[in-house]
Amino acid sequence: MILCCSEMVVRRTLYIAVFVVVSCANFAGSQKFDSDVRELKAKIESGLSQIGNLKDQAPDDEDEELVQRLRKLVSVISSDVGAANSSSNVSAACAQDITRLVNDWPDASYARQMVASFGSRLNLIRRFEYTYNPHSWGLFEVCREVRPTADRSFGGQYCLASGLGRFGVCFPDSCNSADVKNAIVEAGVGAPDEVRCAEDQPFRTGDIIAIVIFSILAGLMVLGTAYDVIWHWNLKRKIKRSEEIANMDTMKEELVKNKSKLDKIKKKRPGILGRILITFSVVSNGRKILSTNSGGSGTISSINGIRVISMMWIILGHVYSFPLELVDNARYLVDYVFERWSTLTVFGSIFAVDVFFLLSGFLVTYLALRHMRKTKGKMNWFLFYFHRWWRLTPALGLMLLLWSTLMLHLGDGPDYTRRPLYAQEQCRKYWWAVLLYFHNMYPWVGGVDICMGWLWYLFVDMQLYVISPFFIILLHKSAKLGTLAVASFTVASMATVAGLATYYGYPIGNTNPIFYNDNVAAGDDHIYTKPWSRLQAYLVGVYLGYVLCRLDGQKIKINKIFNLFLWCAAAATALAIVYGVWPTVITIGERPEQWVAVLYRSTTSFAFVTSVAWVIFACETGNGGPVHTFLSWSAWIPLSRLTYCTYLIHPIVIYIYYWSRKTPIHYTEMNMVYYFVASLVLSYACAFVVSLAIEAPMIGLEKILLRRRR
């Protein structure tokens, strides 16, 4: 369907489309990397030869013009009835119902309703050059409200036709997607590349299995909570009764005897089955999650605030980037939003991912070295890996099950089913690669056909965790060798990124779609989701963990002026990395020389996390001042415990809302603020439920298992 009004507009639209594809791919962890950017460019450029100025041809009465085109289709269909070589590709049942629809218009209300549900080509043609809006979805719900009656066998079926734009149509439900596509072409309404009809999806075997598993978890939560409440109520009753008896006794021997009995009652614990049930208790787990207790001595309290703020920053980036392909005012984005330096606050959220690699390397090293110091260098490396696998995999598996089955039934909209169906297809092919934590590498080179694209971080984190003992052991045995190893691999990581960025011509940022050469195949990712590029951030965390473990809580007095200088240097470095590349990182058509892009890509991860590492170091050595007070605020602690589950579920929360929309998104600052706040609150609320259902119980079960093993 040709929607453009001039060659200039289409060319501008080309860059918008490419930008949207690349932006969504990078923010979603390559979820849309399969979109071939170069093919998209060639496709739109080839359409320039067909473009004319349609505004002068636009009819005054669009419904009348649409029905006239359908009458043309009916005439073709009618002439083909009984013909040996039919020129129509529309099925007989569909053709019959279209004929009745046309004949009943405009007298029958259902016919007027169905015709009115079509998207408006007229508005697109007239307004496109002012909005760059390729969407005209029509009236999704109005179309589907048309139901079969006693004298009419068909109802309304909404379909979305996609080509250079997206156009909603309403045909009889006897027509399948192929019928609708052929009918659109034969009626002269357009020439879509794809037509997808909104159909009720049946519950498949996998969906039923998922419902059973979720029901079992819900049942365990109910049973565990009931057992927990009854057990503690009964225990309190016995303690109260024993105290009353003890207070009534006047003889010394009886008093001692009853107090001994009371002590035994207070120490009484449930049996093994009871303890297993209590691990699913909403009361006990909720109390632990919401507790503001920091965990005792040796706790690095400042990372709680950093962890939560970084997670919020990532959610902000996803809320703003996921709907870019759905906006109806793309020109506003190009002419105003992308021209502002403040937009980099959103796109700079990619550095929050590096912060999590820093925190991961830091915690692994800090905790492992403290343990090895207490045990004189001994470490059960089997438990080291088992704990990590047990901690991450159950919640991951539950979200994978949700995403690959029930996600299809959690929303409804003009284009809702397209993405969940695609996601299910990929997850059923590669679920094993997800659970083995190397889906970012397989199928090589990664980025194509990926299941749950945002999980790339988890895969890389696990891969780096696997090799972390190499650095931990070296740092424990020899400070010089360990420091040399960390420094060498950090430099190697930066050099690897520089080499790949040079050879494949990667642009300066993940949101600029213009590569420096054609060496990289569209959809391939050699840097963003790979461990060799994230190793530098991880190793900064490893060395920070080593330094703070050596200090063992010792405070360091730094000269106030020098301390202020270091704080300013850290802040200036981080701000320069995020905002210093404006406008080349996002402005369409602008880019620096390639060596600048290579330098930026290969060094900014290290520089940014080093700035954050200084914040942690300063806070934990007594040089943080009000920053330490803020980051160590006890309110961060419960939210910090929910970080992993929030990371797993927040894209699902965002996607359900965006994919379920019945109309395109009108991009304004106020709208996006509301979307962000709503997504943030809902993500943490859902994460709390997931943590209660699977994460917290698995932690409790691990403690029971390891205690019995000892």
N, C-alpha and C positions, 0 to 999 in steps of 0.2 A: 504494500500500500504506500503510495508516494505521498508524503506528508509535508515535504519541504517546499518553500516558496522561492528560494533562490540558491544559487551555487554557493554563495558566501555563507549562508545559514547552514547548509549541509556540511560544508567543510568544518565550520565551528562545531557542529554537532558531532562530527567524527572525533575531534579531540576530546569532547565531553565524554563520549562513549568509551573511548580508550582509557581515559582517566578513571571513569567509574569502574571499569573492569579491573584495572590494576589496583586501585584503591581497595576495592572489596576483597580482591585476592590476598593482598598483603595483610589486611586487618583480620580477615577470617582465617588466617593460617592456610592460605592457598586453596580455600574451599572453591573458589571460582577460577583457579588457575587454568582449568581446562578450556576456558574461553580463549580462542585463538585471536590475539590482538591484531596480528598482521592480516589475518583472514577477514576480520571485521573491517579493518581499514580498506582492504581491497574491495570488499563487498559494497561499502558505502560509496567509495569513489566510483565504482562501476555504475552505480545508480544515478550519478550526476548527469549522464547523457539522456536519461529518461525524464529529468525534472523539467516541468513547466510551471508557469504561474497559474495555480489552480483557483486562486481567489476569484478571478473573473468568471470562472465556470461554476462556481458554487451556487446551488439552487436556493431560492428563497424559502421553499417548503421542503425541508430535508426529509421528513417522513414520506411525503408524496413521492419524492425522487427515489427513495429507498424501495418503496413498494413497486414503483415502475420497473426498477431493476429486477425485483423478484418476479414480477409478471413476465419479464423477458425470460427468466429462468423457467417459469412455469410453461411458457410457450415451447421452450426447447424440450422440456420433459414430456409435455403432451404430445409433441410430434414424434417422440421416440417410443411411445407406448406401443408395444407389439412389434417394434422394428427389430430386424435381425442384427443390425450393427448400430446399436444405440450410441449416439454422440454424447450422452450425458453419463457422468460417473456417479450420479446420486442414486442411492438404493430406492427400490420401488416404494417401500413403506414411508421413507422420508419424503420422497417426491409427492406422494399422495397427501401427506399432512401439510407440506408447504403449500400445495395447491389450495387446500381448504383455508389455510391461514390467509393467503392472498385474497381469496374470494370473499372471506368474511370481513376483511378490512374495508372501510372503517366502521361498519355497523356494529360488529360484535365487540364488546368491551375487552374480552381476552385478547383479541387481535390487536386492538389499539395498545394494550398493555405490553404485549410482546414487541411490537414495532418501536414503542417508546423506550424500550429497554436497550436498544442498540446504542453503541457509542456514537458520539457526534463527530462525523468527519468534518462537518462545516466549521465547528468551533476550532478543531485542530488546524484546519487550513488557514483560517482567518487569524488565529492567535499564535501560531507556532513561532513566527519570526520575533515575537515579543517575549515568549516564555520558554522556547525550546522544549516544549512539553510533547513527548511522543506518545502520551497515554490518553486514550478515550475509552474507559472501561464500561461505560453505560451503567445500567441499573441491575446489579447482580441479584439482589433480593427480590426486586419487582418481577424480574423474569421468572425466577424459581417459584414465585407465589402462584403462577398459573398452573392449576392442577387439572387432571383429566376429569371429565364429567360423564353423566350417563349417555349424552348424545355426542361426546367428543372423546376420542380414545387417547389423545396426547395432551401433555402439559408443556410448560416452558423449560428449555434446557439452555443454561448460560454457557457460552464458550468464549475463550479469549484467543483471538487471532494475533500472531506475532510475526513481524517482519522488520521493517525499519521503525515500526512503532507497535503499540499494542492497542487492539481495537476490540471492544466487547460486542458480541452478537447474541441474539436470542432466537433459537430455532426450536422446532418441535423435538421432544425427547426421544422420538423414534429415530432421529439422526445421530449417527456416531461422529467422531472427530473427522474421519475421512470424508463423510457425507457433507459436513459443514464446510470443510475446506474446499471441496469441489463446488459446492453451491455458491460460495463467495466468489470463486473465480468465474464460474459460468454466468453469474448474475452481473458481473462487472463491478462488484463492490470493492474488490481489491485482489491482491495476489500474495497471500500470506505464506511465510516459510513453514509455519507450524500453527496448528489449531489444537487447543486442549480444552476439553469440555469438563465442567465441574460435575463430578459424579460422586454419589455416595460410595464410599470405599467399604468393601466387606471386611469382616474380621477374619484374618487368616490364622493359620496354626501358630505362627510366631507371636501374633497379637494375644491369642488366648493363653499361651505359655507365659507371656509377660504379665498378663492380668493375674494369673495364678501365683506367680512369684511375688508380685507386689501385694497380693492379698495375704500370702503367708507372712510376709514381713509385717504387714499391718496387724495380723493376728498375734504375732509374737510380741509386738509392741503393746497390744492390749493385755495379753496374758502377763507379760513381764511387769507392766505397770500395776496390774491388779495384785500380783504376787508380792511385789515390792511394798505396796501400800499396806496390804494385810499383814505381811511379816513384821514390818516396823510398828504397826498399830498393836499387834499382839505382843511384841517385845516390850514396848512402852508400858502396856498394861501389866505385864509380869514384873517389870522393874518397879512400877508404882506400888504394886501389891507387896513386893518384897521389902520396899522401903517402909511401908506402913507397918509391917510385921516387925522389922528391925527396930523401929522407933518405939514399939509397944513393949519390947523385951527389956526387963530390968536386970536379969541375971547376966553377969559378964560372959559366961561361957556361951549362952544362947545368943547373945549379941554378936560375939565373934563369929559364931557358926552362921548366923543369918547374913552377916556382912560378906562372909566368904561366898555364900550362895549367891548374893546379889552381884558380886564381882564376876562370877561365872556366867550369870545371865547376861550381863552387859557385854561380855566377850563372845557370847554365842553367835555363830554365823550359820547361814543356810548351808544345806548340803550342796554337792556339785551341781545337780540339776537346778536347784534354786538359784545358785550364783549365775548359772548360764542364763536363766530366765531374766534375772535382774539386769543383765547386760543390755537387755532390750527395753528396760524401763524408761519411759518418757520422763518420769519424775527425777530419777537419779541422773540420767544423762543430761537432761535439761539443766539441772542444778550445776553439773560440772561445766557445761558449755557456757552458761551465763555467769559463772563465778568470775569475780574480778581479782581473785588471788593469783599473784604473778608466778608462784611456783617455788619460792624460797631463794636461798643464796645461790649465786652464780648465774642467775637469770639475766639475760641481756634485754632489759625492758624497752629500750628505745626501738627495737626492731618491730614491736607491735604496731606502733603508729606508722612506721615506714611501710610495713606489709599492707595495712588497710588502705592507706592513701594510694599506694601503687595499684592495688586492686581497683579502687574507685577510678583511677586514671585510665586503666585498661577498659573498664566498662564505659567510660565517657567516650573513648575512641571508637568502640564498637557501636554504641548508640548512634553516633554521628555518621559512621562510615557504612554500616550495613544497609541503610535505606537509600543510598545514593542513586541506585538504579530505579527507584520508585518515585522520585520527586517529580512534581508537575511544574516546577519553576526553576529549571536548570540554568536559565540565563541569569537569574539572581545569584546563583552560586558562582558562576563564572565571572560575572561583572562586578560583584561586590564581595561575597564571602571569601573567595579564593584570593582576592587582592589584599586582604587584611592580614597583617602579621599575627594578629591574635588567633587566627585559625590554626596556627602551628601549635597552639596549646593542645588542640585535639589530636593532630597528626603526630605530635611529639610523644604521644602515649606509647609508641613502640619502644621507647627507652624504659618504660616501666617494666617491660618483660626482662630487660637486662638486669634491672634491680632484683627481680626474683631469682635470677641465676646467681647474682652476688649473694643474696641471703641464703640460698641453698648451699653453695660452696662454703659459706661462713659457718652455718649451723652444723653441717656434717663434720667439718674439721674441728671446730671448737668442742663439740660433744665427744667426738672420738678421742681427741688428744687428752681431754680431761679424764676420760675413762682409762686410757692407757697409762696416764700418770699415776692413777690410783692403783692399777694392777701391775705396775712395773713393766709396761710394754705389752701386756697380754691383751688380745682381742679375739673374741669369737667371731670370725669373719662370716661364718654361715649365718649366725643371727644378725649380723650387720646387714646382709643382703635380704634375709628373710623378713626382717622387720620392715624394710622399705617396701618390699613386694606386698606384704600383708596390709600395710598402712594404705597403699594407693589402689590396689587392684579391685577390691570389692566395690567401692564407690564408683570406680571407673567402669566396671562391668555393668553396674546397675544403670548408669547413664547411657552406656552403649546399647543396652537392652531397650531403654526408653526411646532413644533416638532412632533405632532401626526397626521399631515396631509401632508403638502407640503414638509416636509423633504424628503420624498420618491422621489420627483421629482427634487431635487436640485443637484443631482449628478448622476454619472454613473460609474460603474467599475465592475471588476470581482466578487467582494463580497459586492457591495454597498447595495443591497436591504435587505440583511439578517438582519442587525441591525435596520434600520428604520422600517421594518415590525414588528420586535420584540418590538421595542419601541412603535409603534402604538398600538399593542395588549395590552401592559401593561397600557398605558395612557388611553385607552378607558375603561379599567377595573377600574382604580384608579384615574381618573381625579378629582373626588370629594374629595378624600383624599389629593390631591395636593392643591386644592383651600381652604381646611380647615386646611392646615398646620400641618398635623400629619401623612404624608405618611412615615416618618421615623419610625413610631411605628406600622403602619398597612400596610400589614398583619404582625402580630407579628412573629418574633421578629425584623422584618425589615431587609433590605439588600437583600431580595429575591423579584424578580418580581417588581422591583422598576421602576417608570417612571421618567425620567430625574434625574438620580442618583445624580448629583451635587447639587440638590435643598435641600438635607438633611440639609445643613447649614441654609437655610431660614426657614425650619420647626423648627429647634432647636431654632433659634433666636426668632421666634414668640412665641414659648412656654415659653422661658425665659422672653420675654417682658410681657407676660400675668401675670407672678408672680412678676414682678419687683415692682409694687406699694406696696407690703408688705414691702420691704426693704426701699423704698423711704419714706413711711409714718413714719416708725420707726426712720429713720435717721433725719427726720424733727422734730419729736416730742421729741426724746431723743437720744443724741449722744451716750450715753453708751449702751442703748438697741439696737440701730441700729448697732453699732460696734460689739456687742456681737452676734447679729443675722448673720451678714455678716461673721464673723470669724467661727461661728459654722457650717453654711452651707458650707463654703469653706472646712473645715476639713471633713465634711460628704461627700462632693463630692469626695475628694481624697480617703477617706476610701472605698467608694463604688467602685471606679475604682480598688483599690487594691484588694478588695474581689473578684470582677468579674474576674480580670486578674489572680488571684491565682486559682480560681475554674476552669475556662475554659482553663487555660494554655496558655494565649496569649503571643506571643514572644515579644522581647524587642522593636521592631519597626514594622511599618505597611508594611515594605518591606521584612522582613524575613519570609519565608513561614513555618518555622518549629515550630509547637506548642509544648507545654510541655506535653500535654495529649490529649485525644480524647473526652473530655466532650462537646466540642462545635460542633454542626452540621455544616457541610460545607455550607457556605453561610449565616449563622446567624451572626449578629453583635450586641453585647451587650454593646459596649463601644464607638466606633468611632463616630457613628451618633446619639448618645443619649444625652438628655439634662443633665442627672446626671453627665456625664463626662465633659461637657462644662461649667457647672455652676461655677466652680472655677475661670475660666478665666473671665466670665461675672461679677462675684462679685468683682474681682479686679477692673474692670472698674467702677462698682457701687460706690465703696468706693473712688476711685480717683475722680469721679464726685462730691461726697460729699465734699471732702477736698478742691478742687478748687472752689467750690461754696462758701464754708465758707470763703476762702481767698478773693474772689470777686476781683480778679485782683491785689491783693497786692503782691509786690515783696518781696522775702526773701533773705537776704544776708547770703550765706554759705561760710565758710572759704575755700579759694581756694584749699588748700591741701586736705581738707576733700571732697570738691566737686569733685576734680580729682579722689580721691579714690572711691567715689560712682560711677562715670562714668566708671572707670576701672572694678569695681565689676560687674556692670550691663552688660558691654560688655563681660567680661569673663564668666559670667553665661550663657548668650545667646549662645556664641560660644561653650562652653562646652556641652551644650544640643544638639546642631546641630552636632558638629564634635567629641565630646568626646567618642561616642560609636563606632567609627570606629575601626576595620572593622566588628564587630559582627552584626551590624544592617543590613548589606547588603551582607556580604560574605556568599556564599552558604555553608551550613553544619556547620557553627560556631555559637555558642550561649553561653551566660554566664549562671551562675546559676539562677534558677527561681526567687529568691528573688531580684536579681539585675534587672531583667526584670520588676517585679512588682513595685519596687521602681521607676524605670524610667518612666513607664506608668502613675503612679498615681501622680507624683510630677512635671514632666517637664512642663506641661501646665501652672501650677501656676507660676513656676519659670521663664519661658520665658516671660509671659505677665507682670510679676512684673518688669522685666528688661525694657520692653517697657513702662510700666507705669512711671518708673523713668524718662525716656526720656521726656515724656509729662510733668510731674511735673516740671522737671528742666527747660525745655524750657519756660513754662508759668510763672515761678517764677523768671525769670531773671538769671538763671544759665546754660543756654543752649549754649551760645557762638555761634560759627560758625555752630553748629548743628541746633540750632534754626533758624538761618538765612537761612540755606539750606532747612529745612523742611517747613518753612513758605514762601518759594519762591512763588511769585504770579502765576507762570506758573503751579503750581500744582492744583490751584483752579478749572479751567475748567475740568481737568481730574478727579479731585475728585468728581465733580458733576455727572460724567458719571460712577462712580464705580458700582452702582447697575445694570444698564443695561449691563455694561461690564461683570459683574458676570453672568448674565442670558444668554448672547449670546456667550461668548467666547468658551465654549465647542462645540457649534453648528458649529462655524467657523472652529475649529480644526478638528472636526469629518468629516465635508464635504470634507476637503482636504484629510485626511488620507483614508477615506472610498472610495474616488473616484480614488485612485491611480490605475494605470494599471499594475504597477510592485511593488514588495516589496520595502521597504525602506532600503537603505544602511546607516547604522548608523555611522556617523562620526561627530566630533565636529563641523566642518564647516557647514555641512548640518543642524545640529540641531540649530546652531546659526541663520542661514537663516530662518528656519522654525519658530523659536521663534520671531524674529523681524517681519516677515510677519504676524504671528498670532496676535502679539501685536497690530500692526498698524491696521489691518483689524478688530480686535475685538473692538477697540475704535471707529473706523469709523462707524461700524455697530451699536454700542451702541449709537452714536450720532444720527443716523437716528431713532432708536427705541425711544430715549428720545424725539426727536422732534415729533414723531408720537403719543406717548401715555403717557409717563411719565410727560413731561412738561405740556401738555394740562390738564391732570388730576389734577395737582397741581393748575393750574389756575382755573379750574372748582370748586375745593374745596373752593378756596378763594371767588368766586362769591356766592357759596351756603351758606357758613358760614356768609358772609356779609349780605345777604338777611335775614338769620335766625335771626341775631341780630336786 
